[in-house]
């Protein structure tokens, strides 16, 4: 009886083993078929259906999701081998514009010109970088410490009144340039702001014009020349005055006679006001310091940001659709630019406010 029971158990174990082996062979066959199907899909240029690894509940499903994603990536690369860009490169193209080919008609006159040329024209980059380092040194040694002390010592309501005061002084310049650009409504609004803030706002210290829904827009003669047709100009960084273009440097000369601050006499009153204006602008720009400190190339960041902001000020809604996606801090035009000609010195990053 014992021998019979042992043989029965042995036969049952053998059957179980045979069944397990058959199942294993079937699984292997299914896996091979799936692998061949995936390979065929890749060869045909069609990616397998993606499976999210986050939705997988077992290690096998996770592995399957990873394999499927890899196969899909391979298929996509084979389907479009001319586009090996990373996500970061696509983001760069979204901000700066795609540059699929370098346009060099001298080297290859048959090469077609790109759809749009770069908006930043910087042939004097070597000089500009040297001047950028000089301006940064002036900012680090003089302007930035003064701005920090100003923020620590002067209460915020007082600082707001100072900013409103200088903002109000820029309204006549904005009104004249808006009129020259063919914007009579905006010119009237700027004059209305100046009249209301100068009287009811006690010399511009308060801003009742904003409560009256009068928009606050900045215009200068550099923008006016851009509207008149001088659309593309060389980038230029001036000592103490920071980012400009050649067009805007000439524009500052045109704005100088319109600046109310230039009419203040004697010098012992005007010069301290100019210094306070400098410190006020630099204090408003302190939140940008962290962004600049984290930049791989501070010069490129300042130049590109300033030029994009300038293009938006000049062309506004007429800009290309991709340029309409600028960050809010580049699109905001609520604070008018400080007239550089009215100031004894200006740090390089003060022109972020332009």
Residue pairs with C-beta under 8 A, 6 or more apart in sequence:
38 48
38 67
38 68
38 71
41 47
41 48
41 71
41 75
42 48
42 71
42 74
42 75
42 78
45 75
45 78
45 79
46 75
47 71
47 72
47 75
47 76
47 79
48 68
48 71
48 72
48 75
49 68
50 68
50 69
50 72
51 61
51 64
51 65
51 68
51 69
52 65
53 62
53 65
53 66
53 69
55 65
56 62
56 64
56 65
77 84
85 93
93 99
94 322
94 325
95 325
96 118
96 304
97 116
97 118
97 119
97 322
99 114
99 118
100 114
101 111
101 114
103 111
103 113
103 114
103 117
104 111
105 111
105 113
116 320
119 232
119 307
119 308
119 311
120 235
120 303
120 304
120 307
121 232
121 233
121 234
121 235
122 128
122 234
122 235
122 303
123 234
124 234
124 235
124 236
127 237
128 235
128 236
128 237
128 299
128 303
129 299
131 237
131 238
131 239
132 237
132 298
132 299
132 302
132 348
134 239
135 237
135 239
135 240
135 242
135 347
135 348
136 298
136 348
138 240
138 345
138 347
138 348
139 282
139 347
139 348
139 349
142 345
142 347
143 278
143 279
143 282
143 345
143 347
143 350
144 282
144 286
144 289
144 347
146 279
146 282
147 279
147 282
147 283
147 285
147 286
148 286
150 159
150 279
150 280
150 283
151 159
151 283
151 286
154 162
159 280
159 283
161 205
161 206
162 276
162 280
163 280
163 284
163 335
164 197
164 201
164 204
164 205
164 206
164 207
165 203
165 204
165 205
166 204
166 277
166 280
166 338
167 204
167 207
167 216
167 335
167 336
168 193
168 194
168 197
168 198
168 201
168 203
168 204
168 207
169 204
169 259
169 260
169 261
170 218
170 336
170 337
170 338
170 339
171 190
171 191
171 193
171 194
171 197
171 336
172 190
172 191
172 194
172 258
172 260
173 219
173 220
173 255
173 258
173 259
173 336
173 339
174 186
174 187
174 190
174 217
174 218
174 219
174 220
174 336
175 187
175 188
175 190
175 191
175 194
175 219
176 187
176 258
177 219
177 220
177 221
177 223
177 224
177 255
178 184
178 186
178 187
178 190
178 217
178 219
179 187
180 221
180 224
181 219
181 223
181 224
181 227
182 227
183 219
186 215
186 217
186 219
189 214
189 215
189 217
190 217
190 219
192 209
192 214
193 209
193 214
193 216
196 208
196 209
196 212
196 214
197 204
197 206
197 207
197 208
197 209
198 204
200 206
200 208
201 207
201 208
201 209
209 216
210 216
216 333
216 334
216 335
216 336
217 333
217 336
218 313
218 333
218 335
218 336
218 337
218 354
220 248
220 251
220 252
220 255
220 337
220 339
221 250
221 251
221 252
221 253
221 254
221 255
222 245
222 247
222 248
222 250
222 251
222 252
222 310
223 251
223 313
223 314
224 251
224 254
225 247
225 250
225 251
226 247
226 314
226 315
227 314
230 247
231 314
231 315
233 245
233 246
233 247
233 248
234 245
234 246
235 243
235 244
235 245
235 303
235 307
236 243
236 244
236 245
236 246
236 249
237 243
237 244
237 303
237 348
238 244
238 249
240 345
240 346
240 347
241 340
241 345
241 346
241 351
242 346
242 347
242 348
242 349
242 350
242 351
243 302
243 303
243 306
243 307
243 348
243 351
243 354
244 252
244 340
244 351
245 307
245 310
248 310
252 339
252 340
252 341
253 341
255 339
255 341
256 262
256 339
256 341
256 342
259 339
259 341
259 342
261 270
261 273
261 274
261 277
261 339
261 342
262 270
262 341
262 342
264 270
264 273
271 344
274 342
274 343
274 344
275 344
277 338
277 342
277 343
278 338
278 343
278 344
278 345
278 346
278 347
278 350
281 338
281 346
281 350
281 353
282 347
282 349
282 350
284 335
284 353
285 349
285 350
285 352
285 353
288 349
288 352
291 301
292 298
292 301
292 302
292 349
295 301
302 348
302 349
302 352
305 330
305 352
306 351
306 352
306 354
308 323
308 326
308 330
309 326
309 330
309 352
309 354
310 354
311 319
311 323
312 319
312 323
312 326
312 330
312 331
312 333
313 333
313 354
317 324
335 353
337 351
337 353
337 354
338 346
338 350
338 353
338 354
340 346
340 351
